C-alpha cells in the first residue's frame, strides 16, 4: 500500500541510515561550524570525522539549524504528490530546526505540511520517526498518525550522563551554577530532558554510581509490557553503551535495545562521553 504520509526528519535524530533508506525519509542536515569552516552534518562530515576534529580543535565548534532552503528543496519535491508531509524535529528549546521548517512551510500555503516539535532530541526522536514511518507505510492516515505521535511525546523520558558539564554551561544549555558545583565537587551529574529543557536532577560521586542510578530511574518508570521502546545513546563511549543496553535488556527481558550514536550537533553541546537512555512510559 502506498504511504499517504511522507516523513521528514533531521540529523539530531541520529536516525540509522538503513531506516532512512528503507522508508525513504529525507534527513535534513544540521550545520556545524569549526571557526570559519562550515559542514553539513552527515553530508560533509560524519560522526568519526567530527570527533577527530573536535579533539584537535582549539575552540568549541558551534551549531546552526538547517536553513529553510533545505526544507524548501524537499517540499518542492514532495508537495506535488498531494500527500501530507510530517516534519518530526527536536525540541525548539535546544534547536531552531522547527523554526526553519515552519518558515519553509509558509512558502507552500496550499500544502498539508505539519511540523512537530517533539520536545526531545537524539534516540527518542529516532524512535518517533521510525514508528511514524511504520504507521504511515501501514496506511495510517495523517490525523491518526499525528495524534498517536503527540500522545507518545507526552510520555517520553530521557535520562543521561555527561563526562563534564563544561559544554552544557558554555553553550548556555544549562544554568551556570550547576557547572561551578560540578567542577568543584568533581560530581557526576545525572540530567533529564524535561519538556524539552535539560535539567540537572541528581548528582553522584562516581561514574559507576551515576550509571547505577540511571538504571534505577529507567526501571522505576518504564512499562514492563515491552512497549516502552527503550533506546540507549552515547557519544564516543560504545563499551559503556553496550554494557548499559545489556544490563537493562536483562532486567527488562528485552532482547535487542537499539544503541544510537549521539550526532555531532548534540555532542557540541554535551561533549564526548554522553551516555543516555530514553523510553516512553
N, C-alpha and C positions, 0 to 999 in steps of 0.2 A: 504494500500500500504506500502511495506517495505521501510524504510528510506534508501536512498543511501548515506547519510552523517551521520557520528557519531560525536556528540558534546562532548567536554570535557571542563570543566572549573575548577576553584579553589575556595577556601573559601573566597577570598576577594570580591567575587560577592555577598555574603550573599544570594545566591540562596535558596529560600524556599525548604525544604526537599521534600515537596509534588510535586513540579515541577521537581526536580531531579529524583524522583521516577517515575513520570508519563512518562517522556521521556527517562528514562534510562541513565541519564547524570552522568558520574563519576565526583565527585567534589574532586579535589586534595587538601589535607590539607596544609595550611601554618604552619610553625613551630614557636612556642612561647617559649622563654627561660626566666624562672624566676631564676636568679642565675645559679646554676648547674642543675636545673630541666628543662627538655625539654618536650614539649607537642605538639602533632599533633592536630591542631585546628579542632574541630568537631568530633574528634576521642577520644582523651584522655581528652579533656577539652571543655565544652560548654560555651556559652556566659555568663550564670549566674555564673558558676564556675570561669570563668576568671575574671569577675567583682569583685567577692568576694575576690579573691586572690590579685587583683590589689589594693584593699582598704587596705589590711594588709601588702603588700609588702613594704619593706623599700627602695628598689631601683627599678627604672623603668625596666620593662621587655624589652627584645629585640626580634626582629623577624628575621626569616630567610626564604628565599624562599624554596619551596619544592625541595628536591634533585632530580636530573634527574632520579634516580631509581624508584621514584613513578610514573613518566610518562612512563618509560620503561615497568613497570608492566602492565599498561593499554594498551600500544601499542602492547605488545605481545599477549594480549587477542583479540584486535580489528583488527589488521592488517590482520590476516588470512581471515577475511570476505571479503576482497577486496574492502571495501568501503572507501571513503575519510574520513579522520579524521580531524576535525576542532577544534583546541585548541583556546579558546577565553579567554584572560587573561588581567590583569590590566596593566596600564601604566608602561613601563620599566623605567620611571623616578623615580618611587617610589618602584618598586619591581623587584627582579631578576627572577620572575616566567617565563617570556618569554625566558630568557637565559637558564633556566633549561629545558624547553620544547624543545628548539632548540638543546640543547646538546643531549637530548634523541632521537630526530628525526634523528640525524646523525647516530644512530645505525640501522636505518631502511631505507637505501638509495633507496630501490625499492618501498617503500610505498608512497601513496599520503597523506602526513601529512602536514597540513597547520597551522601555528602558527600566531595568530592575536594579535598584540599589540593594544588594544582598546583605549589607551591614557586616559582611565577613570578608576574608581575604585568604589566599592560599588554598590548602587542601579541601576545606569545606565548600569553597567556591567551585572547585573542580568537581566535587560530588554533585552539587546542584546542577551544574552544566551537563554532566553525564546523564543524570536522571531525567532532566528536561529533554535531552536528545532521545533517550529511550522512549519516553512517553510520547514525544512527537512522532517518532517512527512507528509507534503502535497505533497512531491515528487519533490521539487525544486532541481535542480542539483547543484553541488558544486560551479561551477563558478558563477552562478547567485546568489547563496546564499552569497558567499564571496563578490561579487560586491555590493550587497544590504547592507550588514553589513558595508563595508567600507564607503559607502555613508552616512549611519546613524552616524557613528563615527565622520565624519567631521562636523556634525550638532548638536553635543551634548553640552549641557550647564549644569554645575554643580556649584551651589552656596551653601555655608554652613557657619555656625557659630560654633565657639568653645568657651567653657567656659573660657579657658585660652590659650595663645599662648605658654605656657611653654613647652608642649610636642612637638610641631612642631619645636621649636627652638632647644631643646635638641637633638631631633632626626635628626637635620640638614635638615629638610624638608622645611624650610623657613628661610629667612635671619635673622640674629641675631638682627639687628637694630629694626625690627618690634616688637620683644619681649620686648626690652627695653622700647620703646614708649608705648607698651600695658600695662606694669606693672606700669609705672609712671602715666599714664593718666587714668588707670582703664577703658580703652575703650573696646568696644565690636567690635571685628574685623569681617568684612564680607570677606570671602575668596572665590576664584573661582578656579576651576581646568581648566587651560588654556593650551592646547596642552600637557596634561599630567603632568604639573607642578602646584604646589599650589602657588597662588598669593594672596597677601593681596590687595583687591581692594577698600575697603571703611572702614571707622570707624564710629561707632555710640556711643553715651554716655551711652545708657542703652540697656538692652536686649530687652525691648519692642520695642524700635525704630529700633534695628537691625533686629528683626523679621519682622517688618512692611516694612523695606527696602528690605529684602529678597523677600517678596511677590511682591513688586513693580518690582524688577528685573525679576522675573518669568513672571509677567503679561506683561512686555514690550516686551519680546522676544518669548513667546510661541505662537504657532499657535492656532488659535481659532477653528480649524476644528475638534479638538478632537484627532488629530493624533500625538500629542506631546509625548505620552507615559510618562506622568508625574509620578514621584515617589518621595516619601519622605523617608528620612532615619534618624536614630537617634542612639545615644549611651546613654542608661540609662535615657532618658527623654521622656517616652512614652506619657505622657499627652500633652507635647508641640508638639510632632509629630502629635498626633491625631488632636489637635487644628489647626495646620498648614494645614494638609490634608483637614480638614473640610472646612476651610476658602477658600483655593484655589479651592476646589471642587465646592463650592457655586459660586465663582466668574466665574469659567470656565464651570459651568454646567456639571461637571464630577461626576458621582455617586460614583465610587469606585476607589480611588487612593491607590495604593499599599504602605504600610508602612513597611520598612525593618529595621531590627537591623543592625547597623554598626558592622561588625565582629571584633573579638579581634585584628587581625593583623593590622587593621586600627586604632582601639582605642589606641593601644600602641603609635601611632604617633600623634593622635589628642586629646586624652584624653576623659574621660567621659564628657557628655554634648554636644557632636556634634549634630547639627540639620541641615539638608540639604534638598535641593530639586534638582532634576535633570530632564531634559527633552530634547527633540530633536526638533530643530526649523524647 
